[in-house]
C-alpha cells in the first residue's frame, strides 16, 4: 500500500498517512499499520452519508474492533454548531469512551470539522481519523488539522488545530455525490492550482470533460496533487503563522457571501465567487493580466461554478468581511495572485479596492 499513500508531517518527525483507495477493503490494514486496532470506535456521520456508507464502513472495521457504535446528526452546515458537539459529548460519555477510544469522521467537511473539534476537546483530546466522502473534503478539509464549528452566523469561529491519525479516501464514493456537491469541490481544486501550481490549474481545466465524467484515474491524480500541495504548506506552517494563509485565496469574500446567503450557496461555490473577486483585485493592482483574469473566469465557468451572486449589496459583503477570523489587528490578510500559480499575502487592500472587487461579482 506504500505507493497508494501520502505521508504528512504532523509534529516533528511524526507522520500521518493519507490513503488513496477505491473501496473500504484496505481500511483495516491501514488502521493496523498505524497502531489503531483494538480500540473502541465511534463513527460520526450525518443523515445524508450514514444511510449510504455507514454499514459498509462498519463492516470494514470489524477486523480491528468488536466495539463500534455510531453517532448521527442532521446533515447541513446549520448543524455544525456547539449544540451538536454537546450531543456528541453526551453520547461519548454515556458510552464510556476513554482516551484510548477513536472517533471516525464519515462524511464531508461539516462532519470532519465537527468530529475533529469534538476529538480535540473530549477528555482534552482523543485520536480521530478522517474518511471523507465529498470531493471538497478529500482535497481540502480532511487534510491539515483545522477543526471547528460555526458560532451563530460566524463560520468556523470556534475551533482547534488537531491533526488526524490517518485519512482514508475511498474515491468510489464520489459516484454517489450529487453534481452540485462535486462542483463545490472543484472550487477548492481550482484555488489550489491558482495558489502555487499554474500547470496543475491548466491540467484540470484541459481535462474538465474526463473529470466531469468521474474518470477515476484522472480524479486520483487530481486529488492526490491537491493533497500533496496542501500537505506541503501545512508541514511548513501547521498553525497558520505565515504561508498557510495562502490557502485562504478566495475565502475572504467567499465566506462573507456564504454567511450572508445563510449557507444557501455551498462553500466551494462561494470560493469560486471569491476567486473571481480576488482575481479582479489582482488585475486592478497590475499583477494579473487581462488574459489570465479571463482564464480564471473560464476555469470556474466550465465546472459550473457561479461567477456572481444575487440578492446582496456590496456594502453588506464588505461589512461581513470585517467579521472574518482572518482579520489581523484591524487589517484583512487578503490573498492576491501574481499570475496563475503564484499568490501572496497582502495586508494593504483598502475598503475602496475591496469594494471594487466585490462589485465585480454582483449580478
QUIWO-V978125 format. One line per field, one symbol per residue. ss: DSSP state (~ for helix, > for strand, _ for the rest). burial: I if it has 24 or more other ideal C-beta (glycine too) atoms within 12 Angstrom, else O. A space follows every 50 residues. Layout:
# QUIWO-V978125
ss = ???
burial = ???
This chain:
# QUIWO-V978125
ss = _~~~>>>>>>>__>>>>>>>>_____~~~~~~~_______>>>>>>___~ ~~~~~~~~~~~______>>>>>>___~~~__~~~~~~~~~~~~~______ _>>>>>>_~~~~~~~~~~~~~~~~__>>>>>>__~~~~~~~____>>>>> >__>>>>>>>>____>>>>>~~~~~~__~~~~~~~~~~~~~~~~~~_~~~ ~~~~~~_~~~~~___~~~~~~~~~~~~~~~~~~~~~______~~~~~~__ ~~~~~~~~~~______~~~~~~~~~~~~~~~~~~~____~~~~~~~~~~~ ~~______>____~~~~~~~~_____>>__>>_>>>>_____>>>>____ ~~~~~~~~~__>_
burial = OOOOIIIIIIOOOOOIIIIIIOOIOIIIIIIOOIOIIOIIIIIIIIOIII OIIIOIIIOIIOOIIOOIIIIIIOIIIOIIIOOIIOOIIOIIOOOOIOOO IIIIIIIIIIIIIIIIIIIIIIOOOIIIIIIIIIIIIIIIIIIIIIIIII OOOIIIOOIIIIIIIIIIIIIOIIOOIOOOIIIIIIIIIIIIIIIIIIOI IOIIIOIIOOIOOIOIOIIIOIIIIIIIIIIIIIIOOIOIOOIIIIIIII IIIIIIIIIIIOIOIIIIIIIIIIIIIIIIIIIIIOOIOOOIIOIIIIII OOIIIIIIIOOIOIOOIIOIIOOIIIOOOOOIIIIIIIIIIOIIIIOOIO OOIIIIIIIIIIO
